[in-house]
């Protein structure tokens, strides 16, 4: 990637921040973590900086750990549906667990988020690999890692088929004939796979984007076919995922001087180890220098930024790092499109059932 190609930037809005002890040092009150207003405030920071999207983590079990970590969460997709009408530019990409959730439900829920956000929805499709989640449902045994990833890939395939099961012009509202829909533009999916058998069509019309953006983590052997792949291991990632938008996960601890940032990190690590994965500790200006270099040397399209503490690290990132990237021509000055697919340069999603 040269300097003429701009970065894509997403931000994780998980709890009080990426670090497990973030809640102990953040100004955010613990009770606020269970309000839509908390996530709206941080999504607005990201939106003011014209970032591509925000993500919100989710699982079907409590976070691991004891009294020293944040436990409990809001449903990610429902939380983003709540803030969708009061945001205008930022993409909204909730995590959805696919292993214990029917693809039909996922397709309609994400399509509804796309309608609520006027075309800014995505989904981070993640399989479940824990006994705790199995125990919450009692309908199946724990799948192997390979089977869970294969099922996740099948879900990604099926939800795209269901989004396409209505053509864009299916709603005609023809009062003289009394027809609200053109039945010829609704299609059976007739999907028969290893994990699912689905007739279709969907009960929800085709979303505004056609296909909301599908993201997956890059540790899956079945990650191919997603629009966005999020990776922690960047070496060789472009060779593994040649066609996707490739964003590297990066936890950040920022301060106005490098020493102050190091001291902030040490204070967090006095409570708990820093989460595994790539991280940056330093000034916002140095981060703005480092991101294009990392992207160019590893053929990345951008980064999934994980602020160690909210709002501290997100505020510094949007107020100082992003303007420095903009000044260097490495990030957009403002949104130039209306949808998340526009932000990511993904183009129009073709309906696989519509006649050419």
N, C-alpha and C positions, 0 to 999 in steps of 0.2 A: 504493500500500500504506500503510495506516495503522498506528499502533503496536499495534493489537489483533491484526494479522496477523503471525504469527511467521515468521522467516526459515528457509530451508532452507540447510544448510551442508555442503558436501563438501570434502575435503582431498586434495590430490595427494601421494602418497608416493614420488616418483620419485628413485631413487638417493640422493645425499647432500643433495638439495634442488634447488630450481628453478634457482638460479644455477649456471652451469657451473664456477665455481671453489669451489663449496660444499665439495667433498671436501678442499680445502686448508686450510679453517678449522674444519671440523666435528670433534667429538670421536669420531665414528664411524670405526672402522678401515676402510680400503678393502675388505679381505677380507669384512667383514660385509655389504657390499652384495649379496653373492651367497649370502646365507643367508635362509631364511624367518624366522628369529628377528628380523632387522632390521625387516622389514615388520610382523611381529607386534607388536613393541614399540611402533611408531608407531600401528598400528591400535588398540592398547589405550589409548593416550593419547586418540585421537579418540573411542573408545567410552566412556571415563570421562566425557567431556564431552557425551555423548549426541548427537554429530554424526550427520548422516544417513548419510553414506557416505564411503569412501575410494576413490581411484582409483590405478591403477598404469599408467604409460605402457608402451608396447611397440611395436616395429616388427619387420619381418623382415630388417632390415639393421643393421649397427653404427651407433652414433651418429656423426654427422658431426663432424669435428675431428681434432686430432692428439693428441699426448701430454699436452696440457694439460687434457683433458676426460675424464670417466668414459666408458669404452668397454666394451661388454659388458653384458648384462642377463640376468635370469632371465625365463622365460615368465610373463607377468603372470597369466594365468588359472590356471596350475598353482600359482603361488605363493599366490594367494588360496585355492585349494582346500586347500592345506596348512595355512593358518591358520584356515580356516573352522570346524573343529570346536572350536578353542580360543578363539573369540570368541563373543559371545552377542547383541550388539545392533547392532553397526555394519554398515551395508551395504557390500558388496564389489563394486566395479565395475571389472573389468580392461579394459584396451584390447585389442581383437581386430582384427587387420588382415583386412579382408574380401576384398580383391582377389585374393589367391592362396590363399584358404582356402574349402573347400566349405561352403555353408550348412548341409548336413546335419551336418557335423562341428561347426560352431559351435553349432547348436541343441542337440545332445546334450551338448557340453562345458558350455555355460552352464546347461542343465537340471541336469546333474550337480553343478555348483557350487551351484545352488539347493537341491538335496537335502543336500549337505554342510553348507551354512550354515543349514539349516532355514528357508529362505525369505528370505534376505537378499542374493540375487545380482542383479547387473545386468550390462550389457555396454556398453562404449563402442565403438561400431562406427565404424571409421576406414578409409577406402580408402588404397591405396598409390599414390604418384605418383613413385616413384624408379626409375631404371635399375638401381640396385644390387639392389633387391628382385626386379626382373624377372630379373636375371642369376642369382639364387639358384635359380630354378625352371626357366627355359629353356623354358617352355611357351607363352609369349605375348609380344606386343610391349607396350610401355608404353602404357596407355590414356590418352586425353586426360583432362584434369581433369573435363570434363563427363561423359564416359563412366564414369570411376571413381566419381564421385558418384552417377550413375544406378544403377550396379551395387550400390553400397553400400545405396541405398534398396531395391533389389530383394531384397538379402540380408535386410534388416530385415523386409520383408514375408514372405519365405519362412520365416524362423525362427519367426515368430509362428504361421504355419500349422502348422508341424511340432510346436510345443508343444501346439497345439490338437488334433492328430491322435489323441491319447488323451483321452477324456473323464475327468473326475475319478473316476468310479466304475467305470473299466474293469477294475480288479483286484478280482476277487470271491472268489478262493480257495475255490471251492465243492467241498469234498472229496467229497460223495456223488456228484456227476456227474463229478468229475475235471477240472473247468474252473478254470484259474487266472485267466483273463481272460474278459471278456464281449466276444466278437468284434464284436458289434453296436456297441460303443462305441469301436472303433478305426476311423479314417477315412483313406481315401486323400486325399492333398493334390491330386494331379493338377495341379500347377502348370506352366504353360507361359508363360515370360516371355521377355524379350529376351536374358537372359544364362544362364538356367537352365531345365532341364526336370526336375521332381522328382515322383516318384510318391508316396512316403510309404507307410504312416505312419512315424513316428519309431520308433527302437528303444528310446527312453527314455520312460517314462510322463510324463504332464503334470506339470510342476514344481509344487512347493508353492504358489508365487505364481500359478500359471496362466501368466502372462507375467512372467518376470524383467524388471526395469526396463531399457528400452533408451534409451541416451543417444547423442547425436551432437554434433558441433561445428556451430556455427551459420553457418559460412562456406559451407556447402553449399546449392546451390539446391534440393536434394531433402531437406532436413532435416525437412520436415513428416511427421507420423506418429509421431515418436519421443516417448517419455514426457518426457524431459529434454533440453533444448538448452543447450549450454555456449557462451557468446559472449564475445568480447573487445571487439567493437564494440557498445556498448550503445545507442547512439542509433538509435531506430527499430526496435529488436529486437522489442519487444512487438508491433508492427504486423506484422512478418514471421512471428512465431510465436505467434499468439493463444491457442492451446490447450495448449501445452507448459508444463511447469515450466521457467522461464527463469532460469538461473544464470550470473552474470558471473564470468569468470576474473579473479583478483586475486592478484598476487604480493605477498608481505609481507616487510618487514624491520622487526623490532620491537626495542625496548630500553626501559628504564625511563624514559629521557628522550629527547626528540626529538633532541637533539644527539648522544647516544650512538647512536641509530638511524642518523642521517646518517653518522656516522663508520664504523659497520659497513658501510653501503652503499658508502662510498668505498673501504674496504678490499677489498671484493669487486670493485669496478670497477677497482681497480688491477691485478687479474689479467685481467679480461675484461669486456666490456660487459654491462650488464644485459639479459636477454632482452626482446624487444619485447612490448608488451601493457600493460594497466593494472597499476599497482603502487602500494603504499602504504608509506611509510617514516615511522615515528613510534612513539608509545607504544601499548600495548595498549588503554588507556582511550580514547585518541583514535580508534582504529580502531573501537571499540564504538560511539562516537558517529557515525562516518562511515558505517558499513554500513547502518543503517536509513535514513539520509538518502538515500544513493545508491539504495537499493532503491525508496523511495517516489517519488523524482523520475524514475525510469526504468521504473517498473512491473515491477521484478524480483521474482522469488520467493526469491532468495537468491544465494549466492556459491560458487564453486569456488575455495577458498583454496589458494595455491601457496606454501608456506613457502620462503623463499630458502635457508635452511640447516636441515637436520634434525640433531638434534631441536630446536635452539635456538628457531626461530620457531614451530614447532608447540607446543612446551611453553609458551611465553608466551601464545600464542593460546588454548590450552585452559585454562590456569591463571588468566588475567586477562581476556582479551577476552570469552570465553563467559560467565563469571559476571556481567560487567557487562551483557551483552545480556539475560541471564536476569533480572537485577534490574530492567531496563527493560521487561520483558514482551515482548521481541523474539525470544526463543528459548525452546524447551521446557526445563523443569526436569529432565525425565527422559524416557526412552522410554515412550510410551503404547501402542505396538503392538509386534508381534513381527516383522513383515516390513519389507523396504525399501519396499514399496508403502504400508504403513501409515505409515512415517516421512514419506513424501512426499505423503500424502493422495491417492493415485491411485485408490483404490477397487478393487473386485474386477474382474479381467480376465475378460471374457465369452468363452466358447468359441464360436467361429464355426461349428463343425460340430455342436454339440449341439443337439438338438431343443428348441424353446421349451417 
